[in-house]
Amino acid sequence: MSIQFAQRSETPPALVLPIATGGLDRVAAAGLDDAVAALVAGAARAGRFDGDAGSIAEVFVPGIEGGDAGRVILLGIGDGGGVALEKAGGALTGRFLLSGLTELTVDFGALATAPDAAGVARFAATAAQRGWRQDGYRTKLPERSKPTLTTITIVGAPDGIDDAFVAADAITQGLNLTRTLVTDPPNVLYPVSFVEKCRELEALGVELTVLDERQMAELGMGALLGVSLGSEKEARLLAMRWHGKGGDTTDVALVGKGVTFDTGGISLKPGPGMEDMKWDMGGAGAVAGAMKAIATRKAKANVVGVVGLVENMPDGKAMRPGDVVTSMSGQTIEVLNTDAEGRLVLCDVLTWVQRTHSPKTIVDLATLTGAMIISLGSEHGGMFANDDSLADKLLAASKESGDLLWRFPLSPAYDKLLDSPIADMKNIGPRGAGSITAAQFLKRYIEDGVRWAHLDIAGMVWADKPGTHHDKGATGFGVRLLDRFVKDNFEE
């Protein structure tokens, strides 16, 4: 989707007029012929259009100078705030992506109070984000199912829109990478190919470090490599480092679970629905997308994103229930269920990033537990943190970005549920509090003095219905959240 900005426009075949709640009288100020303006306003009132954010009224009007009929589209922007403008931008693309129209012109000039540049940029970026699709694997897509809308031209935008859109478009670029990674099938996306798809970040100035299985074995990553034993696809650790303000310090580390396909291993998952496990690398995908957004807008922060990439498969060499593995930290783990593999990947990655980059703040993201979906569905991601101020900052970023979080507890009482009779810990606790015990497991790998938050996003990376920023499928959850968190707390 191409977004363009212009000062003025010829009368287009499809004109979009943003209308605030209760602002239908502004149609008369849009420069339309009086008769056309009366027709549009009357049709909108008859259809009970009231300007609520995301509401749309489409009116066909006589063509200019005897040409074909044109369209005037009234688009509700509610109170004109950033959230309402995002909802309007997503609704506009959702409605007209397959309509046969190739271009829309959105005129903000008729509003009594025009949104600021940041608001219009959020509108434009969301419109572009809602248009993302993965049609590359289709060979027989019906014509009516093919996207036609390619360009949205915005006129009447306030001063400063070009600079504001650079930051907003950076998020779009990050979301596109995340959604591509999450959507690609597991025969296309596996640990090595994930790394190759992230090579594009090098052109933006991101430094990549890749560890293969031999290197990880030398470092003692027995937990991560244990998950990979049953797969023919070799595991990888990928670190992406952005030096936005120079120096050797790391402001924050972003860590992602990257299980590119999860059968459950020997603790095999049920067959129905197993195809969904291609998105069990959603945490790693979010970290990669966030790093692209941060680098694209040249953020003045030092950020490292690290992902552990494995495939969890059943095989004669696969890890068994009852095995004991030794993590990079030296702590031993009794593996009672090979389908509780994400925490085994993350614990070694957390140890590596602390020893290699010494961050004072770590945020990890993972599609870690089905229990989180039972708790929160697909409305919020779960958050656990060992520091209240960090939790508050992440919650604030979640509200500002729209990637919503809900905080869960940590306590020694839950920690006891992981005690093993033969090793330092078990990789699962009892059925109850499954998401909490998973977080307690990870907490054992956080060094003293390090602020840490764990985001369980199991219900958030894939959607069965369209949303403001996405169609059905990959949502890109986490990219907007992490970008906002970095911007608000670590940039100079």
Secondary structure, 3 states (H helix, E strand, C coil): CEEEEECCCCCCCEEEEEECCCCHHHHHHCCCCHHHHHHHHHHHHHCCCCCCCCCEEEEEECCHHHCCCEEEEEEECCCCCHHHHHHHHHHHHHHHCCCCCCEEEEEHHHCCCCCCHHHHHHHHHHHHHHCCCCCCCCCCCCHHHCCCCCEEEEECCCCCHHHHHHHHHHHHHHHHHHHHHHHCCCCCCCHHHHHHHHHHHHHHCCEEEEECHHHHHHCCCHHHHHHHCCCCCCCEEEEEEEECCCCCCCCEEEEEEEEEEECCCCCCCCCCCHHHHHHCCHHHHHHHHHHHHHHHCCCCCEEEEEEEEEEECCCCCCCCCCCEEECCCCCEEECCCCCCCHHHHHHHHHHHHHHHHCCCEEEEEECCCHHHHHHHCCCCEEEEECCHHHHHHHHHHHHHHCCCEEECCCCHHHHHHHCCCCCCEECCCCCCCHHHHHHHHHHCCCCCCCEEEEEECCCCCEECCCCCCCCCEECCCCHHHHHHHHHHHCCC
